[in-house]
């Protein structure tokens, strides 16, 4: 008795319920494609653009530039190596620290 009731509540079987052919495949993958496009333009593209700009900034560092590290340390570049940067920090600039070049977060404007 309950089985007949369940079949009665179902939609019509056969034609028109499932997408057919290439149009059906495109229709079923369309939401997935749209989600990927949205993720690309909102997440992937801006992140890669920011990484590219950061790499260009690191490549253009030179002695005497005022920089800030990702840890929040402000300093002036005293020496640049392939992987490290020596910064002068402190009030009298008598403190020098070595940081990895990748941890320079940005250049400071003329303070």
N, CA and C atoms as a LAMMPS dump frame, in Angstrom:
ITEM: TIMESTEP
0
ITEM: NUMBER OF ATOMS
333
ITEM: BOX BOUNDS ff ff ff
-5.0000000000000000e+02 5.0000000000000000e+02
-5.0000000000000000e+02 5.0000000000000000e+02
-5.0000000000000000e+02 5.0000000000000000e+02
ITEM: ATOMS id mol type element x y z
1 1 1 N 0.815 -1.177 0
2 1 2 C 0 0 0
3 1 3 C 0.875 1.263 0
4 2 1 N 1.91 1.294 0.862
5 2 2 C 2.783 2.462 0.909
6 2 3 C 3.644 2.572 -0.339
7 3 1 N 3.988 1.469 -0.951
8 3 2 C 4.792 1.496 -2.167
9 3 3 C 4.01 2.135 -3.299
10 4 1 N 2.737 1.804 -3.435
11 4 2 C 1.906 2.411 -4.473
12 4 3 C 1.79 3.916 -4.261
13 5 1 N 1.712 4.324 -3.002
14 5 2 C 1.622 5.746 -2.685
15 5 3 C 2.919 6.458 -3.067
16 6 1 N 4.076 5.828 -2.815
17 6 2 C 5.359 6.433 -3.164
18 6 3 C 5.511 6.565 -4.665
19 7 1 N 5.08 5.559 -5.421
20 7 2 C 5.156 5.655 -6.88
21 7 3 C 4.201 6.718 -7.4
22 8 1 N 3.093 6.89 -6.748
23 8 2 C 2.117 7.88 -7.178
24 8 3 C 2.649 9.292 -6.962
25 9 1 N 3.53 9.489 -5.978
26 9 2 C 4.07 10.814 -5.698
27 9 3 C 5.238 11.159 -6.613
28 10 1 N 5.828 10.178 -7.235
29 10 2 C 6.96 10.426 -8.114
30 10 3 C 6.538 11.094 -9.403
31 11 1 N 7.526 11.701 -10.101
32 11 2 C 7.239 12.352 -11.372
33 11 3 C 7.013 11.328 -12.459
34 12 1 N 6.663 11.793 -13.629
35 12 2 C 6.445 10.861 -14.74
36 12 3 C 7.753 10.204 -15.153
37 13 1 N 7.735 8.956 -15.384
38 13 2 C 8.931 8.229 -15.791
39 13 3 C 9.181 8.368 -17.276
40 14 1 N 10.419 8.101 -17.678
41 14 2 C 10.715 8.087 -19.109
42 14 3 C 11.142 9.439 -19.63
43 15 1 N 10.519 9.867 -20.714
44 15 2 C 10.959 11.046 -21.466
45 15 3 C 10.788 12.331 -20.67
46 16 1 N 11.762 13.224 -20.805
47 16 2 C 11.668 14.552 -20.24
48 16 3 C 12.193 14.701 -18.835
49 17 1 N 12.563 13.625 -18.15
50 17 2 C 13.032 13.777 -16.777
51 17 3 C 14.532 13.924 -16.69
52 18 1 N 15.301 13.334 -17.571
53 18 2 C 16.747 13.401 -17.534
54 18 3 C 17.265 14.045 -18.809
55 19 1 N 18.313 14.88 -18.693
56 19 2 C 18.881 15.5 -19.889
57 19 3 C 19.485 14.445 -20.815
58 20 1 N 19.352 14.662 -22.08
59 20 2 C 19.83 13.714 -23.078
60 20 3 C 20.895 14.361 -23.96
61 21 1 N 21.868 13.576 -24.397
62 21 2 C 22.861 14.016 -25.368
63 21 3 C 23.861 15.021 -24.819
64 22 1 N 24.515 15.725 -25.749
65 22 2 C 25.563 16.675 -25.395
66 22 3 C 25.004 17.872 -24.636
67 23 1 N 23.794 18.271 -24.95
68 23 2 C 23.163 19.372 -24.226
69 23 3 C 22.944 19.031 -22.769
70 24 1 N 22.621 17.797 -22.493
71 24 2 C 22.423 17.361 -21.107
72 24 3 C 23.721 17.353 -20.332
73 25 1 N 24.811 16.974 -20.988
74 25 2 C 26.116 16.969 -20.328
75 25 3 C 26.543 18.391 -19.991
76 26 1 N 26.364 19.305 -20.927
77 26 2 C 26.732 20.709 -20.688
78 26 3 C 25.874 21.292 -19.57
79 27 1 N 24.579 20.968 -19.594
80 27 2 C 23.681 21.476 -18.567
81 27 3 C 24.066 20.966 -17.18
82 28 1 N 24.485 19.726 -17.091
83 28 2 C 24.828 19.18 -15.786
84 28 3 C 26.185 19.692 -15.282
85 29 1 N 27.105 20.054 -16.164
86 29 2 C 28.409 20.575 -15.746
87 29 3 C 28.451 22.093 -15.656
88 30 1 N 27.422 22.773 -16.112
89 30 2 C 27.402 24.234 -16.114
90 30 3 C 27.585 24.842 -14.72
91 31 1 N 26.907 24.36 -13.676
92 31 2 C 27.154 24.942 -12.35
93 31 3 C 28.604 24.759 -11.881
94 32 1 N 29.185 23.623 -12.161
95 32 2 C 30.575 23.378 -11.778
96 32 3 C 31.523 24.323 -12.52
97 33 1 N 31.271 24.529 -13.791
98 33 2 C 32.095 25.441 -14.596
99 33 3 C 31.956 26.871 -14.079
100 34 1 N 30.734 27.294 -13.763
101 34 2 C 30.524 28.647 -13.249
102 34 3 C 31.218 28.852 -11.905
103 35 1 N 31.19 27.858 -11.041
104 35 2 C 31.878 27.968 -9.746
105 35 3 C 33.38 28.11 -9.958
106 36 1 N 33.962 27.34 -10.883
107 36 2 C 35.39 27.45 -11.153
108 36 3 C 35.747 28.838 -11.69
109 37 1 N 34.932 29.372 -12.59
110 37 2 C 35.195 30.707 -13.15
111 37 3 C 35.141 31.764 -12.046
112 38 1 N 34.159 31.66 -11.153
113 38 2 C 34.049 32.622 -10.054
114 38 3 C 35.259 32.525 -9.133
115 39 1 N 35.677 31.298 -8.784
116 39 2 C 36.857 31.127 -7.94
117 39 3 C 38.1 31.684 -8.615
118 40 1 N 38.222 31.5 -9.927
119 40 2 C 39.394 32.001 -10.639
120 40 3 C 39.474 33.52 -10.53
121 41 1 N 38.377 34.211 -10.811
122 41 2 C 38.423 35.668 -10.826
123 41 3 C 38.424 36.291 -9.435
124 42 1 N 37.888 35.597 -8.43
125 42 2 C 37.842 36.177 -7.091
126 42 3 C 38.997 35.754 -6.195
127 43 1 N 39.602 34.585 -6.443
128 43 2 C 40.646 34.087 -5.551
129 43 3 C 41.984 33.859 -6.242
130 44 1 N 42 33.079 -7.287
131 44 2 C 43.263 32.638 -7.887
132 44 3 C 43.977 33.782 -8.59
133 45 1 N 43.288 34.513 -9.43
134 45 2 C 43.915 35.575 -10.215
135 45 3 C 44.476 36.704 -9.344
136 46 1 N 43.716 37.241 -8.38
137 46 2 C 44.292 38.301 -7.538
138 46 3 C 45.481 37.829 -6.702
139 47 1 N 45.433 36.584 -6.235
140 47 2 C 46.529 36.071 -5.426
141 47 3 C 47.8 35.926 -6.259
142 48 1 N 47.681 35.438 -7.482
143 48 2 C 48.868 35.296 -8.329
144 48 3 C 49.399 36.67 -8.749
145 49 1 N 48.511 37.633 -8.95
146 49 2 C 48.946 38.989 -9.297
147 49 3 C 49.716 39.616 -8.137
148 50 1 N 49.221 39.42 -6.91
149 50 2 C 49.91 39.959 -5.737
150 50 3 C 51.268 39.294 -5.541
151 51 1 N 51.355 37.986 -5.763
152 51 2 C 52.631 37.275 -5.634
153 51 3 C 53.634 37.768 -6.669
154 52 1 N 53.171 38.044 -7.872
155 52 2 C 54.049 38.55 -8.925
156 52 3 C 54.589 39.938 -8.566
157 53 1 N 53.722 40.809 -8.039
158 53 2 C 54.155 42.147 -7.627
159 53 3 C 55.157 42.072 -6.477
160 54 1 N 54.937 41.141 -5.531
161 54 2 C 55.862 40.979 -4.405
162 54 3 C 57.226 40.511 -4.89
163 55 1 N 57.246 39.594 -5.842
164 55 2 C 58.509 39.105 -6.396
165 55 3 C 59.256 40.229 -7.105
166 56 1 N 58.537 41.058 -7.866
167 56 2 C 59.182 42.19 -8.533
168 56 3 C 59.76 43.168 -7.517
169 57 1 N 59.039 43.393 -6.408
170 57 2 C 59.534 44.29 -5.368
171 57 3 C 60.799 43.722 -4.733
172 58 1 N 60.824 42.404 -4.48
173 58 2 C 62.013 41.782 -3.894
174 58 3 C 63.206 41.855 -4.841
175 59 1 N 62.963 41.707 -6.127
176 59 2 C 64.049 41.77 -7.106
177 59 3 C 64.619 43.182 -7.242
178 60 1 N 63.819 44.198 -6.926
179 60 2 C 64.273 45.577 -7.099
180 60 3 C 64.854 46.182 -5.816
181 61 1 N 64.997 45.407 -4.748
182 61 2 C 65.57 45.94 -3.507
183 61 3 C 67.024 46.346 -3.711
184 62 1 N 67.404 47.44 -3.051
185 62 2 C 68.792 47.898 -3.134
186 62 3 C 69.208 48.473 -1.786
187 63 1 N 70.483 48.658 -1.632
188 63 2 C 71.043 49.185 -0.383
189 63 3 C 70.489 50.583 -0.124
190 64 1 N 70.068 50.814 1.12
191 64 2 C 69.527 52.113 1.5
192 64 3 C 68.012 52.187 1.473
193 65 1 N 67.338 51.185 0.933
194 65 2 C 65.871 51.174 0.919
195 65 3 C 65.34 50.996 2.333
196 66 1 N 64.266 51.708 2.638
197 66 2 C 63.584 51.551 3.916
198 66 3 C 62.493 50.512 3.727
199 67 1 N 62.544 49.45 4.544
200 67 2 C 61.619 48.33 4.365
201 67 3 C 60.957 47.949 5.683
202 68 1 N 59.934 47.11 5.562
203 68 2 C 59.272 46.523 6.714
204 68 3 C 59.202 45.018 6.492
205 69 1 N 59.463 44.247 7.548
206 69 2 C 59.388 42.792 7.444
207 69 3 C 57.975 42.335 7.77
208 70 1 N 57.697 41.057 7.487
209 70 2 C 56.377 40.527 7.809
210 70 3 C 56.141 40.455 9.308
211 71 1 N 57.199 40.465 10.097
212 71 2 C 57.072 40.485 11.547
213 71 3 C 56.841 41.876 12.111
214 72 1 N 56.872 42.903 11.251
215 72 2 C 56.624 44.265 11.698
216 72 3 C 57.866 45.039 12.067
217 73 1 N 59.044 44.536 11.716
218 73 2 C 60.296 45.224 12.029
219 73 3 C 60.606 46.206 10.895
220 74 1 N 60.837 47.463 11.267
221 74 2 C 61.216 48.488 10.304
222 74 3 C 62.73 48.613 10.288
223 75 1 N 63.282 48.779 9.094
224 75 2 C 64.724 48.92 9.007
225 75 3 C 65.16 49.472 7.666
226 76 1 N 66.472 49.715 7.563
227 76 2 C 67.094 50.206 6.334
228 76 3 C 68.054 49.125 5.856
229 77 1 N 67.989 48.815 4.579
230 77 2 C 68.843 47.759 4.033
231 77 3 C 70.291 48.217 4.047
232 78 1 N 71.139 47.406 4.683
233 78 2 C 72.566 47.683 4.729
234 78 3 C 73.328 46.792 3.743
235 79 1 N 72.889 45.544 3.608
236 79 2 C 73.565 44.603 2.716
237 79 3 C 72.535 43.622 2.179
238 80 1 N 72.711 43.232 0.919
239 80 2 C 71.797 42.277 0.286
240 80 3 C 72.602 41.098 -0.222
241 81 1 N 72.15 39.912 0.142
242 81 2 C 72.73 38.668 -0.354
243 81 3 C 71.676 37.986 -1.224
244 82 1 N 71.992 36.815 -1.731
245 82 2 C 71.045 36.096 -2.581
246 82 3 C 69.776 35.761 -1.808
247 83 1 N 69.923 35.251 -0.586
248 83 2 C 68.764 34.823 0.191
249 83 3 C 68.501 35.671 1.427
250 84 1 N 69.445 36.485 1.853
251 84 2 C 69.276 37.245 3.085
252 84 3 C 69.479 38.737 2.849
253 85 1 N 68.919 39.503 3.776
254 85 2 C 69.047 40.96 3.774
255 85 3 C 69.474 41.369 5.178
256 86 1 N 70.49 42.217 5.269
257 86 2 C 70.911 42.745 6.561
258 86 3 C 70.273 44.115 6.723
259 87 1 N 69.533 44.277 7.834
260 87 2 C 68.828 45.523 8.1
261 87 3 C 69.437 46.237 9.287
262 88 1 N 69.522 47.571 9.195
263 88 2 C 69.887 48.402 10.338
264 88 3 C 68.58 48.81 10.992
265 89 1 N 68.457 48.509 12.287
266 89 2 C 67.241 48.855 13.022
267 89 3 C 67.622 49.549 14.309
268 90 1 N 66.69 50.216 14.94
269 90 2 C 66.945 50.879 16.213
270 90 3 C 67.064 52.373 16.052
271 91 1 N 67.149 53.031 17.183
272 91 2 C 67.198 54.487 17.199
273 91 3 C 68.51 55.003 16.626
274 92 1 N 69.623 54.41 17.027
275 92 2 C 70.933 54.87 16.569
276 92 3 C 71.436 54.078 15.373
277 93 1 N 70.623 53.186 14.832
278 93 2 C 71.011 52.319 13.712
279 93 3 C 72.252 51.49 14.033
280 94 1 N 72.445 51.161 15.315
281 94 2 C 73.594 50.341 15.679
282 94 3 C 73.23 48.867 15.815
283 95 1 N 71.97 48.551 15.617
284 95 2 C 71.515 47.161 15.679
285 95 3 C 71.304 46.665 14.254
286 96 1 N 71.895 45.515 13.961
287 96 2 C 71.754 44.935 12.625
288 96 3 C 71.175 43.535 12.765
289 97 1 N 70.202 43.234 11.923
290 97 2 C 69.621 41.897 11.921
291 97 3 C 69.629 41.361 10.498
292 98 1 N 69.708 40.038 10.393
293 98 2 C 69.639 39.38 9.101
294 98 3 C 68.281 38.713 8.981
295 99 1 N 67.603 38.952 7.875
296 99 2 C 66.309 38.324 7.629
297 99 3 C 66.331 37.686 6.253
298 100 1 N 65.5 36.687 6.095
299 100 2 C 65.344 36.06 4.791
300 100 3 C 64.707 37.071 3.847
301 101 1 N 65.176 37.102 2.635
302 101 2 C 64.702 38.069 1.648
303 101 3 C 63.193 37.967 1.418
304 102 1 N 62.63 36.749 1.499
305 102 2 C 61.198 36.555 1.265
306 102 3 C 60.331 37.162 2.349
307 103 1 N 60.911 37.487 3.502
308 103 2 C 60.134 38.042 4.598
309 103 3 C 60.113 39.564 4.619
310 104 1 N 60.598 40.187 3.568
311 104 2 C 60.428 41.632 3.409
312 104 3 C 59.028 41.831 2.836
313 105 1 N 58.168 42.518 3.597
314 105 2 C 56.784 42.651 3.146
315 105 3 C 56.56 43.855 2.249
316 106 1 N 57.367 44.882 2.401
317 106 2 C 57.155 46.036 1.536
318 106 3 C 58.141 47.136 1.814
319 107 1 N 58.141 48.092 0.893
320 107 2 C 58.967 49.295 1.042
321 107 3 C 58.17 50.339 1.815
322 108 1 N 58.879 51.125 2.625
323 108 2 C 58.238 52.226 3.339
324 108 3 C 58.419 53.495 2.532
325 109 1 N 57.439 54.336 2.602
326 109 2 C 57.589 55.645 1.945
327 109 3 C 58.447 56.54 2.816
328 110 1 N 59.017 57.584 2.269
329 110 2 C 60.011 58.446 2.922
330 110 3 C 59.667 58.916 4.313
331 111 1 N 59.851 58.094 5.307
332 111 2 C 59.644 58.475 6.707
333 111 3 C 60.922 59.014 7.293
